[in-house]
Amino acid sequence: MAWFVFPDDSLLCMCLGISFTVWFTLLLVFIIVPAILGVSFGIRRVYMRTLIKIFEWATLRMERGAKEKNHHLHKPYSNGIIAKEPSSLEQEIQELRGLGSSLGSEPEFGMADIFYFCRRGVESIVDDEVIKRFSAQELESWNLLTRSNYNFRHISLRLRVLWGLGLVTRYGFLLPLRVTLAVTGIGLLLVLTTLVGFLPSGKLRNHLSEKVHLMCYRICVRALTAIITYHNRQNKPKNGGICVANHTTPIDVIILANDGCYSMVGQVHGGLMGVVQRAMVKSSPHIWFERSEVKDRHLVAKRLSDHVADKSKQPILIFPEGTCINNTSVMMFKKGSFEIGCTVYPVAIKYDPRFGDAFWNSSKFGMVNYLLRMMSSWAIVCSVWYLPPMNREEGEDAMQFANRVKAAIAAQGGLVDLIWDGGLKRAKVKDVFKEEQQKLYSKVLVGDQEDQSEDNPVANGGLEPKEEESTQGCVVGDRGND
């Protein structure tokens, strides 16, 4: 039986062939080759500036439309719902008891004291400073994404047309482009790291491994249209040290590895992630733990110590918070990575939420859903600050050192320095927190305030985690900790 090809079918096949050829040629010339060479044409910067102007115009149009209809636009609370003034427990108890009474040396309970704890409890319910760190950051202006807009009903016909064009651009052009680049970057990482792994250990293998990792991470960065500004590169982490950074998203790893090579630390996974891990460790000294080993504090500490003792190995990258925070604050650092006794290189990462929300809320979105949201956003824009290296001072314990590093990262990134453990988003508040408040109140009654700051872990920057918890911040990629 003879098969006949109609002219229309032949023309369609030819057009599709030309389209795919042009598509991959453009990818190769303008994205993949520049990524391999580490150069940029500045297209992403122009794209970012154009988006900013569009967002500003859209916000003004929305405000004008709401004003004409006498509607009030939703405005986020930048400083919280409740205005809180810093004051001590003793001062507030004194105010509640009135000016005529005073806190004497004899223990004395006042009925008015109850209102202090009632008020603090209600404030925590209404404006909890922990729970709100695990939700998307609210925006002052609209970025043409319905997921970040509470005033969508106020947009005009012109804005609807602009939003429709943006939707087509993001899902019809940017998303396929980014998926193609992501597949290319991950595919090259799997193939090239496996090939490099066959070479004997030595300088050539280490050199090729670094080049392969940098090239693949740069392609993955372009798959997110990431626009990154690095500051103070003279403070970049060096071999034999540990790099610690605040944690917002799993792509923090790609953001930092785009500018230098690191040894990753994490739990062994299955599936595609496991395939990537096995390929990476063939060419570079990454540290992967079995699930049964993660909670073995001494084993984790020993493997980290052995790694940093070898000055030929790359610096270790660790996120001591152990979970993702919404990039408005820095929460308690686990002390495990600060007990090693080596130089710590702090890094502050701050994302610009106007172009896309980088925060991964793992309790709400799975990894695939999250990556889809990232790739369908406008861009990922962030700044990275390399801070001067820090070492543990004489007489300073690991927890105090961790708090000092955390404070430096928060100050540089413009983030709120919180004392709370990020694990509270999944676990109940420990009884020891409640007991500390009872101890504080007891000391106020008896007038013993001299050692309050030393005995209060909350005032000293958070409760020390239990031994089995102290290594959680050493593990990158632990599914239980985001």
Backbone torsions as a table, in degrees:
resi	resn	phi	psi	omega
1	MET	NA	129.5	-178.0
2	ALA	-87.1	142.5	177.1
3	TRP	-104.8	136.8	-178.4
4	PHE	-114.5	138.3	177.5
5	VAL	-107.3	117.6	179.5
6	PHE	-72.9	150.9	-179.6
7	PRO	-58.7	-37.3	-179.3
8	ASP	-63.8	-40.4	179.1
9	ASP	-65.4	-40.7	178.8
10	SER	-63.7	-39.8	179.0
11	LEU	-66.7	-39.4	179.2
12	LEU	-64.8	-45.2	179.1
13	CYS	-61.7	-39.1	180.0
14	MET	-65.9	-41.7	179.2
15	CYS	-64.6	-41.9	178.3
16	LEU	-64.8	-39.4	178.9
17	GLY	-63.5	-43.0	178.1
18	ILE	-64.3	-40.6	-178.6
19	SER	-62.4	-47.7	-180.0
20	PHE	-64.9	-37.7	179.0
21	THR	-63.8	-46.7	178.4
22	VAL	-62.6	-42.0	-177.8
23	TRP	-60.0	-52.0	-177.6
24	PHE	-72.3	-27.9	175.6
25	THR	-66.5	-43.3	177.7
26	LEU	-63.7	-41.5	177.0
27	LEU	-60.6	-44.4	-176.9
28	LEU	-66.0	-44.0	-174.1
29	VAL	-76.1	-44.6	-170.8
30	PHE	-97.0	-14.0	-176.3
31	ILE	-126.6	-57.1	-172.2
32	ILE	-68.7	-48.5	179.8
33	VAL	-63.8	-47.2	175.3
34	PRO	-58.5	-35.0	177.7
35	ALA	-65.7	-40.2	178.3
36	ILE	-63.7	-40.0	-178.8
37	LEU	-84.4	-10.7	179.5
38	GLY	74.3	31.0	179.3
39	VAL	-117.0	161.9	179.4
40	SER	-137.5	141.0	179.1
41	PHE	-87.5	-3.3	-179.8
42	GLY	81.0	9.7	-178.5
43	ILE	-65.9	-39.8	-178.3
44	ARG	-65.7	-34.1	178.7
45	ARG	-67.2	-42.1	177.0
46	VAL	-63.8	-41.4	177.7
47	TYR	-59.2	-42.5	-180.0
48	MET	-64.5	-45.6	-179.4
49	ARG	-64.3	-36.8	177.7
50	THR	-64.9	-42.3	178.8
51	LEU	-62.2	-39.8	-179.8
52	ILE	-60.7	-43.4	179.0
53	LYS	-64.5	-39.6	178.5
54	ILE	-65.4	-42.1	-179.9
55	PHE	-63.9	-41.7	179.6
56	GLU	-63.5	-42.5	179.3
57	TRP	-65.2	-42.3	-179.5
58	ALA	-63.7	-39.0	179.5
59	THR	-66.1	-42.0	178.1
60	LEU	-63.4	-41.9	178.3
61	ARG	-63.0	-39.4	180.0
62	MET	-67.3	-43.7	179.2
63	GLU	-64.1	-38.2	178.6
64	ARG	-66.3	-41.5	179.6
65	GLY	-64.9	-39.3	178.8
66	ALA	-68.0	-36.6	179.2
67	LYS	-66.4	-39.3	178.7
68	GLU	-64.5	-31.2	-179.6
69	LYS	-95.5	5.2	-179.3
70	ASN	58.3	39.9	176.5
71	HIS	-106.3	152.7	178.3
72	HIS	-102.0	130.1	178.5
73	LEU	-81.2	145.8	175.9
74	HIS	-70.2	129.7	177.7
75	LYS	-120.9	129.2	179.7
76	PRO	-69.9	151.7	176.5
77	TYR	-86.2	103.7	-175.5
78	SER	-72.0	-30.1	-177.8
79	ASN	-111.6	17.6	-179.9
80	GLY	94.2	163.5	-179.0
81	ILE	-74.4	-36.9	-175.5
82	ILE	-107.2	130.9	176.3
83	ALA	-81.1	114.9	-177.0
84	LYS	-111.8	132.1	176.7
85	GLU	-104.2	132.1	-179.5
86	PRO	-65.7	126.5	178.6
87	SER	-156.8	157.5	-178.4
88	SER	-85.7	163.1	177.7
89	LEU	-60.9	-41.2	-179.2
90	GLU	-62.5	-42.5	-179.6
91	GLN	-63.3	-42.7	-177.9
92	GLU	-69.8	-38.7	176.6
93	ILE	-63.3	-40.2	178.8
94	GLN	-62.1	-41.4	179.1
95	GLU	-66.1	-37.9	179.9
96	LEU	-68.0	-35.6	-178.7
97	ARG	-76.6	-15.9	178.4
98	GLY	99.8	161.6	-177.2
99	LEU	-69.6	-24.7	-174.7
100	GLY	-76.7	-24.2	-177.4
101	SER	-101.6	162.3	179.7
102	SER	-142.3	160.5	178.1
103	LEU	-86.8	103.6	-176.9
104	GLY	-86.0	-173.7	-179.8
105	SER	-77.7	-22.5	179.3
106	GLU	-83.4	135.0	177.3
107	PRO	-59.8	128.8	-177.6
108	GLU	-148.5	125.1	180.0
109	PHE	-95.9	135.1	177.5
110	GLY	-116.4	137.0	-179.1
111	MET	-60.5	-29.4	-179.5
112	ALA	-66.8	-20.2	-179.1
113	ASP	-62.4	-26.2	-177.9
114	ILE	-60.9	-35.0	-175.1
115	PHE	-66.0	-27.1	177.8
116	TYR	-63.1	-49.0	-178.0
117	PHE	-70.4	-33.7	176.2
118	CYS	-63.6	-44.7	-178.7
119	ARG	-65.0	-43.2	179.6
120	ARG	-64.2	-36.8	178.5
121	GLY	-65.8	-43.8	178.8
122	VAL	-65.6	-39.9	177.5
123	GLU	-60.3	-40.1	-179.7
124	SER	-67.2	-33.7	178.5
125	ILE	-71.4	-45.0	-175.9
126	VAL	-73.9	-42.0	-173.8
127	ASP	-136.1	68.0	-177.5
128	ASP	-74.7	123.3	-175.7
129	GLU	-80.3	-4.5	177.0
130	VAL	-95.6	-54.6	-174.5
131	ILE	-61.5	-38.1	-177.0
132	LYS	-70.9	-7.7	175.9
133	ARG	-81.8	-3.6	-179.3
134	PHE	-117.8	30.3	172.8
135	SER	-131.3	161.1	-175.9
136	ALA	-61.1	141.7	178.9
137	GLN	-71.4	130.8	-179.4
138	GLU	-77.6	149.2	-175.8
139	LEU	-107.1	147.6	175.3
140	GLU	-78.2	-29.1	-177.6
141	SER	-125.2	166.5	-178.6
142	TRP	-93.7	135.1	179.7
143	ASN	-108.2	25.5	177.1
144	LEU	64.5	23.8	173.7
145	LEU	-116.4	124.2	-178.5
146	THR	-65.5	-23.2	-179.1
147	ARG	-68.9	-17.3	-178.0
148	SER	-117.5	17.8	-173.2
149	ASN	-125.2	121.0	176.3
150	TYR	-96.9	-0.7	-175.5
151	ASN	-119.8	31.4	-173.2
152	PHE	-62.1	-29.4	-177.6
153	ARG	-69.1	-13.7	-176.3
154	HIS	-91.1	-2.9	-174.7
155	ILE	-77.9	149.9	-177.9
156	SER	-86.3	177.9	178.4
157	LEU	-61.8	-40.2	179.7
158	ARG	-62.9	-39.7	178.4
159	LEU	-69.3	-34.2	177.5
160	ARG	-64.0	-39.6	177.9
161	VAL	-64.7	-42.7	178.9
162	LEU	-63.8	-42.5	177.9
163	TRP	-62.3	-40.8	178.4
164	GLY	-62.6	-41.4	177.1
165	LEU	-64.4	-39.4	177.3
166	GLY	-64.2	-38.9	178.9
167	LEU	-62.5	-45.2	178.4
168	VAL	-63.8	-40.5	-179.5
169	THR	-64.2	-44.3	-176.2
170	ARG	-70.1	-45.0	-175.7
171	TYR	-91.3	-25.1	-178.5
172	GLY	-91.1	-26.9	-177.7
173	PHE	-119.8	-55.3	-174.4
174	LEU	-66.9	-43.3	-177.3
175	LEU	-63.1	-49.7	176.8
176	PRO	-61.1	-37.9	178.0
177	LEU	-61.7	-45.7	-176.8
178	ARG	-69.9	-37.9	177.5
179	VAL	-63.4	-41.0	178.1
180	THR	-61.5	-43.7	179.8
181	LEU	-67.5	-39.9	179.7
182	ALA	-63.3	-44.2	178.1
183	VAL	-63.0	-40.1	178.4
184	THR	-63.4	-46.5	-178.7
185	GLY	-64.1	-45.9	-179.7
186	ILE	-67.6	-40.2	178.6
187	GLY	-61.7	-45.2	177.7
188	LEU	-63.4	-38.0	179.8
189	LEU	-62.2	-43.6	-179.8
190	LEU	-64.3	-47.0	-175.0
191	VAL	-71.0	-49.6	-173.0
192	LEU	-71.2	-38.9	178.1
193	THR	-66.0	-34.3	176.8
194	THR	-65.5	-42.5	179.0
195	LEU	-66.0	-43.5	179.1
196	VAL	-63.3	-32.2	-179.7
197	GLY	-63.0	-20.6	178.2
198	PHE	-77.3	-16.0	179.5
199	LEU	-74.6	150.2	177.3
200	PRO	-68.1	151.4	179.9
201	SER	-60.6	135.9	-179.8
202	GLY	164.9	-173.7	-176.9
203	LYS	-64.6	-38.8	-179.2
204	LEU	-62.6	-45.0	179.7
205	ARG	-63.7	-43.4	179.5
206	ASN	-63.3	-40.8	-179.8
207	HIS	-64.5	-46.9	179.9
208	LEU	-65.9	-36.9	179.0
209	SER	-62.2	-43.6	178.8
210	GLU	-62.7	-43.9	-179.6
211	LYS	-63.6	-41.2	-179.9
212	VAL	-65.0	-46.0	-179.2
213	HIS	-63.2	-44.6	179.7
214	LEU	-61.3	-44.7	-178.6
215	MET	-61.5	-47.5	-177.0
216	CYS	-68.0	-39.5	178.3
217	TYR	-66.6	-35.6	178.4
218	ARG	-67.3	-35.6	175.2
219	ILE	-65.9	-41.8	178.8
220	CYS	-65.1	-34.8	176.7
221	VAL	-63.5	-40.7	177.5
222	ARG	-70.2	-23.0	175.7
223	ALA	-68.2	-18.4	177.0
224	LEU	-104.7	3.1	-171.7
225	THR	48.0	48.4	-178.5
226	ALA	-79.5	128.5	178.0
227	ILE	-113.7	104.9	-170.1
228	ILE	-115.7	134.1	175.7
229	THR	-113.7	117.5	-179.9
230	TYR	-99.0	133.2	-179.6
231	HIS	-115.8	148.0	173.6
232	ASN	54.9	54.9	-177.6
233	ARG	-66.4	-13.8	176.9
234	GLN	-67.1	-15.8	179.4
235	ASN	-99.0	14.9	-178.8
236	LYS	-58.2	144.7	-179.9
237	PRO	-57.6	143.6	-179.2
238	LYS	-115.6	164.0	179.5
239	ASN	-57.2	145.0	180.0
240	GLY	84.8	9.3	179.8
241	GLY	-126.1	179.7	178.8
242	ILE	-122.5	128.0	176.0
243	CYS	-96.4	123.2	178.1
244	VAL	-118.2	139.7	-177.1
245	ALA	-145.0	157.9	172.2
246	ASN	-69.7	153.6	-168.7
247	HIS	-121.2	120.2	178.8
248	THR	-117.0	-35.3	-171.3
249	THR	-156.5	156.3	174.8
250	PRO	-59.8	-24.2	-179.5
251	ILE	-76.4	-0.2	171.1
252	ASP	-54.9	-36.3	-179.7
253	VAL	-61.5	-45.0	-178.9
254	ILE	-67.8	-38.8	-179.7
255	ILE	-59.5	-44.5	-178.5
256	LEU	-78.2	-39.9	-178.3
257	ALA	-70.5	-14.3	174.9
258	ASN	-66.9	-20.4	-176.5
259	ASP	-114.0	1.5	-179.9
260	GLY	174.4	159.6	-177.0
261	CYS	-92.5	141.5	179.4
262	TYR	-134.2	157.4	169.6
263	SER	-93.5	122.5	-178.1
264	MET	-84.0	151.6	176.6
265	VAL	-125.7	129.3	-179.0
266	GLY	-174.0	178.9	-179.4
267	GLN	-89.3	144.5	178.3
268	VAL	-66.9	131.6	-179.2
269	HIS	-115.9	167.6	173.2
270	GLY	-104.3	-173.8	176.8
271	GLY	65.7	-150.9	-177.8
272	LEU	-62.4	-40.1	178.8
273	MET	-60.7	-39.2	177.9
274	GLY	-65.6	-37.6	177.1
275	VAL	-62.5	-43.7	178.8
276	VAL	-63.3	-43.8	-179.5
277	GLN	-60.9	-45.1	-178.9
278	ARG	-65.4	-35.6	178.2
279	ALA	-69.5	-41.6	-178.0
280	MET	-65.5	-40.5	-174.5
281	VAL	-72.4	-14.3	177.8
282	LYS	-69.7	-28.3	-175.6
283	SER	-114.4	-10.1	-175.9
284	SER	-143.9	146.8	-175.2
285	PRO	-79.5	66.5	172.9
286	HIS	-78.4	159.9	-176.2
287	ILE	-117.2	108.5	178.2
288	TRP	-113.3	136.1	180.0
289	PHE	-110.4	144.3	169.0
290	GLU	-72.2	157.6	-177.8
291	ARG	-56.9	-37.0	-178.6
292	SER	-71.5	-19.4	-177.5
293	GLU	-90.9	-18.0	-171.8
294	VAL	-59.5	-39.7	-175.7
295	LYS	-89.4	2.9	175.6
296	ASP	-84.8	94.3	-172.2
297	ARG	-58.7	-42.3	-176.6
298	HIS	-70.1	-36.9	178.2
299	LEU	-65.9	-42.9	178.1
300	VAL	-61.8	-47.0	-178.9
301	ALA	-62.3	-38.5	-178.7
302	LYS	-66.7	-43.7	-179.0
303	ARG	-67.0	-36.7	176.6
304	LEU	-67.8	-41.7	-180.0
305	SER	-64.3	-41.6	178.4
306	ASP	-63.0	-35.5	-178.5
307	HIS	-69.3	-49.6	-176.5
308	VAL	-70.7	-19.6	178.5
309	ALA	-71.6	-22.1	178.5
310	ASP	-92.2	105.0	-175.0
311	LYS	-69.9	-9.0	177.9
312	SER	-84.6	-10.8	-178.0
313	LYS	-91.9	152.6	-177.3
314	GLN	-68.6	156.4	177.6
315	PRO	-64.2	149.2	179.4
316	ILE	-83.9	138.5	177.0
317	LEU	-104.6	122.1	-176.9
318	ILE	-135.0	143.2	173.3
319	PHE	-112.8	96.8	-170.2
320	PRO	-68.1	-15.0	178.3
321	GLU	-67.6	-27.7	177.6
322	GLY	76.0	1.5	178.9
323	THR	-159.0	164.9	-177.8
324	CYS	-87.2	133.5	177.2
325	ILE	-114.9	154.3	-170.5
326	ASN	-78.4	22.8	172.8
327	ASN	68.2	18.9	171.3
328	THR	-103.5	-13.5	-175.2
329	SER	-155.1	171.8	173.1
330	VAL	-122.5	126.6	-178.5
331	MET	-102.0	-179.9	-170.0
332	MET	-54.2	132.5	175.3
333	PHE	-86.3	131.8	172.5
334	LYS	-68.6	143.8	-171.7
335	LYS	-83.4	-7.5	-174.2
336	GLY	-55.3	-44.5	-177.2
337	SER	-76.1	-7.4	-179.5
338	PHE	-103.1	5.2	177.4
339	GLU	-97.0	-2.3	-173.9
340	ILE	-71.4	-31.5	179.8
341	GLY	85.5	31.5	178.2
342	CYS	-124.2	177.6	179.4
343	THR	-70.6	134.8	178.8
344	VAL	-108.4	132.0	179.2
345	TYR	-110.0	100.9	-178.6
346	PRO	-74.8	143.9	177.5
347	VAL	-135.3	130.7	177.7
348	ALA	-106.1	131.0	179.2
349	ILE	-120.4	125.4	179.7
350	LYS	-128.9	120.8	-179.9
351	TYR	-94.6	149.5	175.4
352	ASP	-95.6	108.5	-174.0
353	PRO	-72.4	-7.4	-178.1
354	ARG	-64.7	-29.2	-174.8
355	PHE	-97.5	-16.3	179.8
356	GLY	165.7	141.4	-178.8
357	ASP	-83.7	112.0	-176.8
358	ALA	-82.0	-13.8	-175.2
359	PHE	-65.3	132.8	176.5
360	TRP	-101.1	109.5	174.3
361	ASN	-91.5	91.2	-172.0
362	SER	-66.3	-22.1	177.7
363	SER	-77.1	-12.6	-177.2
364	LYS	-113.0	-35.8	-176.5
365	PHE	-125.9	136.9	170.8
366	GLY	-76.1	172.2	-176.8
367	MET	-62.2	-43.5	-178.5
368	VAL	-65.2	-44.5	178.6
369	ASN	-62.2	-40.8	179.8
370	TYR	-64.1	-46.2	179.5
371	LEU	-63.1	-34.7	176.7
372	LEU	-63.9	-40.7	177.3
373	ARG	-65.0	-39.0	179.4
374	MET	-65.1	-44.8	-176.2
375	MET	-76.0	-15.1	176.5
376	SER	-101.1	5.2	173.3
377	SER	-83.6	174.2	-179.0
378	TRP	-69.5	-47.0	-178.0
379	ALA	-172.0	170.3	171.3
380	ILE	-115.7	110.4	-177.5
381	VAL	-113.7	127.5	-179.0
382	CYS	-152.2	163.4	174.7
383	SER	-120.4	141.2	180.0
384	VAL	-124.1	126.3	178.6
385	TRP	-113.4	123.5	171.6
386	TYR	-88.8	115.8	-178.9
387	LEU	-89.2	158.5	177.9
388	PRO	-58.1	145.8	179.9
389	PRO	-62.0	148.3	-177.4
390	MET	-128.3	144.6	177.8
391	ASN	-127.1	156.0	-179.7
392	ARG	-69.5	127.9	-178.0
393	GLU	-82.5	163.5	179.9
394	GLU	-66.1	131.4	-179.6
395	GLY	81.4	2.6	-178.2
396	GLU	-98.9	127.3	178.0
397	ASP	-84.4	174.5	-174.5
398	ALA	-62.8	-38.0	-178.0
399	MET	-68.9	-40.2	177.9
400	GLN	-65.6	-39.2	177.0
401	PHE	-63.9	-42.9	178.8
402	ALA	-61.5	-40.8	179.9
403	ASN	-67.4	-34.6	179.3
404	ARG	-68.5	-41.7	177.3
405	VAL	-65.5	-42.6	179.9
406	LYS	-61.2	-42.3	179.7
407	ALA	-62.9	-39.1	179.2
408	ALA	-65.6	-41.4	179.0
409	ILE	-65.5	-43.7	-179.9
410	ALA	-62.8	-42.8	-179.0
411	ALA	-64.5	-41.9	-178.0
412	GLN	-71.0	-38.9	-177.4
413	GLY	-85.9	-1.7	-177.3
414	GLY	67.4	35.7	-177.9
415	LEU	-107.8	157.9	178.6
416	VAL	-81.1	129.5	-179.8
417	ASP	-89.3	105.7	-177.7
418	LEU	-104.4	149.6	-177.8
419	ILE	-91.1	-9.9	-169.8
420	TRP	-82.6	152.4	177.8
421	ASP	-79.7	129.0	179.6
422	GLY	-62.7	-19.0	178.2
423	GLY	-67.1	-10.5	179.7
424	LEU	-66.0	-16.2	-179.8
425	LYS	-70.9	-17.6	178.2
426	ARG	-116.5	-26.2	-175.4
427	ALA	-104.8	158.4	176.1
428	LYS	-74.8	156.8	178.4
429	VAL	-66.1	131.2	-177.8
430	LYS	-71.0	150.2	179.8
431	ASP	-62.8	-26.1	-177.9
432	VAL	-65.5	-28.7	175.3
433	PHE	-64.1	-43.9	179.7
434	LYS	-65.6	-39.9	179.9
435	GLU	-63.7	-34.4	179.3
436	GLU	-65.6	-38.6	176.8
437	GLN	-65.2	-37.0	177.5
438	GLN	-66.0	-39.0	178.0
439	LYS	-65.3	-41.1	178.3
440	LEU	-60.1	-45.7	-178.9
441	TYR	-65.0	-38.6	178.5
442	SER	-62.8	-40.2	179.3
443	LYS	-68.9	-32.1	176.5
444	VAL	-65.1	-39.7	-179.1
445	LEU	-66.0	-42.0	-177.2
446	VAL	-87.7	-3.9	176.7
447	GLY	76.5	19.3	180.0
448	ASP	-99.0	96.6	-177.0
449	GLN	-114.4	1.1	-170.8
450	GLU	-67.2	-42.1	-175.8
451	ASP	-104.8	19.9	-175.1
452	GLN	-61.5	-44.8	-176.6
453	SER	-68.4	-28.2	-179.1
454	GLU	-78.8	-34.0	-176.5
455	ASP	-89.8	-8.9	-176.6
456	ASN	-101.3	103.9	-179.5
457	PRO	-61.9	-28.6	178.9
458	VAL	-64.5	-43.0	-180.0
459	ALA	-70.3	-26.2	-178.8
460	ASN	-88.4	9.6	174.9
461	GLY	103.3	29.6	172.5
462	GLY	105.8	153.8	178.9
463	LEU	-69.8	142.2	175.9
464	GLU	-69.5	131.2	-179.6
465	PRO	-69.7	158.3	176.3
466	LYS	-65.0	163.4	-175.7
467	GLU	-58.1	-40.4	-178.1
468	GLU	-72.0	-14.6	-179.8
469	GLU	-94.4	-16.7	-169.7
470	SER	-68.8	-13.7	-179.6
471	THR	-99.5	-1.5	-177.2
472	GLN	-62.5	-34.5	-179.9
473	GLY	-72.1	-8.5	178.0
474	CYS	-87.3	-8.8	-171.7
475	VAL	-107.9	116.5	177.0
476	VAL	-97.1	131.4	177.7
477	GLY	90.3	8.2	175.4
478	ASP	-69.9	118.0	-174.9
479	ARG	-60.4	-30.3	179.9
480	GLY	-70.4	-21.6	-179.9
481	ASN	-115.2	31.6	-175.6
482	ASP	72.6	NA	NA
